[in-house]
Amino acid sequence: MPELDNDFAPSFLESITYEAPFFLFSRKRIVSKYKEFKDCFPGASIFYALKANSEPEVLRTLEKAGCGFEAASKFELDYLKEAKVPPSRIVYGTSVKPTSHIKEFFNYGVDKYAADSFSELEKIAAAAPGSKIYIRIIVNDTGSVFKMSEKFGTDKENVVPLLKKAKELGLVPYGISFNVGSQASNPRAWAQAIESIAPVIDELVKTGIKIEILNLGGGYPCRYVSSEQAPNLKDIAEYTMEQYNKLSHKPKLFLEPGRAMIAEAGILVTNIVAKVERPRNTWLFLDAGVYNALFEAMAYQGSTRYPITCMRVNYNSGEAMFALAGPTGDGPDVITREALLPKDIDVGDRLVIHNVGAYSLVVTSRFNGFPKPPVYFI
């Protein structure tokens, strides 16, 4: 059972009169997590990755706290414009971009762009002249649930030629970035990535290029039921900063957390709409499922298993294992087959699914017509 603070305590949730299903987010938790990143990585600039959750109130809350943002399309840029985020606090972090999107960022005043190829540099030089460039490299992401290295990044041997080319094109050789993959399980992954590129930084200095930033990307994990042994941020930071301090030239650190920033700030409250006995399981059907709320619970999306509790607290029947399914007519709409809940739980009871703030709302669909649940903030 997850640790509960007053934000999501059963006594508070029982007092809420919103019609289920609904998402509920805590602004306090969002700001607290941002401050944790700032404390663990002193002096670093934090750029929240919008891809994890781009709800307007999430962005407004982080903007007020002083956070920066990593956007990956002109559509995400539009969200940031609405939240009145200044261009100085935005990076265009995906290394392959449509030219029309680059122009939108440049026209707004954004001057920091990722790249991982010569063709991308030429595209940026034409659409955003004089901008700052950081090169995304491939690092070891074998310990992560979701891999990034196949689709993005260049070999570290290409960093020097790419940054030299950027300079020739009138761009500013600004830095290096990497991504260890999403939901990383190795607390030393970031430190090992820094160690692997230390020779590249030294070689750049020899060629007259002192990069200004080292972007550690994201991948910082959330502890789900399916990843209870995930490393905590403090341990990750200690290993990372120890390796960083060994660098002969120490660029300013950028971080791009998404999941770790927002996952634990949100819950999903659902109604049980049916209870059915099957040969191998007792199934509880909910009014929200993997398509309209919990996409990552699907087996081919990482089989994320969220902590799940009952809203009603006066059960005396003991506990049993249940399978939980969403409301659609599709077989893969299964949230979990191993939810430990009170034996006498029944239709009409409410469940609370925890740590659902990341990669839930941004990937919802209207399969079978079921809409995205409404979102509320406290």
Rosetta blueprint (number, residue, H / E / L):
1 M L
2 P L
3 E L
4 L L
5 D L
6 N H
7 D H
8 F H
9 A L
10 P H
11 S H
12 F H
13 L H
14 E L
15 S L
16 I L
17 T L
18 Y L
19 E L
20 A L
21 P L
22 F E
23 F E
24 L E
25 F E
26 S L
27 R H
28 K H
29 R H
30 I H
31 V H
32 S H
33 K H
34 Y H
35 K H
36 E H
37 F H
38 K H
39 D H
40 C H
41 F L
42 P L
43 G L
44 A L
45 S E
46 I E
47 F E
48 Y E
49 A E
50 L H
51 K H
52 A H
53 N L
54 S L
55 E L
56 P H
57 E H
58 V H
59 L H
60 R H
61 T H
62 L H
63 E H
64 K H
65 A H
66 G L
67 C L
68 G E
69 F E
70 E E
71 A E
72 A L
73 S L
74 K H
75 F H
76 E H
77 L H
78 D H
79 Y H
80 L H
81 K H
82 E H
83 A L
84 K L
85 V L
86 P L
87 P H
88 S H
89 R H
90 I E
91 V E
92 Y E
93 G L
94 T L
95 S L
96 V L
97 K L
98 P L
99 T H
100 S H
101 H H
102 I H
103 K H
104 E H
105 F H
106 F H
107 N H
108 Y H
109 G L
110 V L
111 D L
112 K E
113 Y E
114 A E
115 A E
116 D L
117 S L
118 F H
119 S H
120 E H
121 L H
122 E H
123 K H
124 I H
125 A H
126 A H
127 A H
128 A L
129 P L
130 G L
131 S L
132 K E
133 I E
134 Y E
135 I E
136 R E
137 I E
138 I L
139 V L
140 N L
141 D L
142 T L
143 G L
144 S E
145 V E
146 F E
147 K L
148 M L
149 S L
150 E L
151 K L
152 F L
153 G L
154 T E
155 D L
156 K H
157 E H
158 N H
159 V H
160 V H
161 P H
162 L H
163 L H
164 K H
165 K H
166 A H
167 K H
168 E H
169 L L
170 G L
171 L L
172 V E
173 P E
174 Y E
175 G E
176 I E
177 S E
178 F E
179 N L
180 V L
181 G L
182 S E
183 Q E
184 A E
185 S L
186 N L
187 P L
188 R L
189 A H
190 W H
191 A H
192 Q H
193 A H
194 I H
195 E H
196 S H
197 I H
198 A H
199 P H
200 V H
201 I H
202 D H
203 E H
204 L H
205 V H
206 K H
207 T L
208 G L
209 I L
210 K L
211 I L
212 E L
213 I E
214 L E
215 N E
216 L L
217 G L
218 G L
219 G L
220 Y L
221 P L
222 C L
223 R L
224 Y L
225 V H
226 S H
227 S H
228 E L
229 Q L
230 A L
231 P L
232 N L
233 L H
234 K H
235 D H
236 I H
237 A H
238 E H
239 Y H
240 T H
241 M H
242 E H
243 Q H
244 Y H
245 N L
246 K L
247 L L
248 S L
249 H L
250 K L
251 P L
252 K E
253 L E
254 F E
255 L E
256 E L
257 P L
258 G L
259 R H
260 A H
261 M H
262 I H
263 A H
264 E H
265 A H
266 G E
267 I E
268 L E
269 V E
270 T E
271 N E
272 I E
273 V E
274 A E
275 K E
276 V E
277 E E
278 R L
279 P L
280 R L
281 N L
282 T E
283 W E
284 L E
285 F E
286 L E
287 D L
288 A L
289 G L
290 V L
291 Y L
292 N L
293 A L
294 L L
295 F H
296 E H
297 A H
298 M L
299 A H
300 Y H
301 Q H
302 G L
303 S L
304 T L
305 R L
306 Y L
307 P L
308 I E
309 T E
310 C E
311 M L
312 R L
313 V L
314 N L
315 Y L
316 N L
317 S L
318 G L
319 E E
320 A E
321 M E
322 F E
323 A E
324 L E
325 A E
326 G L
327 P L
328 T L
329 G L
330 D L
331 G L
332 P L
333 D L
334 V E
335 I E
336 T E
337 R E
338 E E
339 A E
340 L E
341 L E
342 P E
343 K L
344 D L
345 I L
346 D L
347 V L
348 G L
349 D L
350 R E
351 L E
352 V E
353 I E
354 H E
355 N L
356 V L
357 G L
358 A L
359 Y L
360 S L
361 L H
362 V H
363 V H
364 T L
365 S L
366 R L
367 F H
368 N H
369 G H
370 F L
371 P L
372 K L
373 P L
374 P L
375 V E
376 Y E
377 F E
378 I L
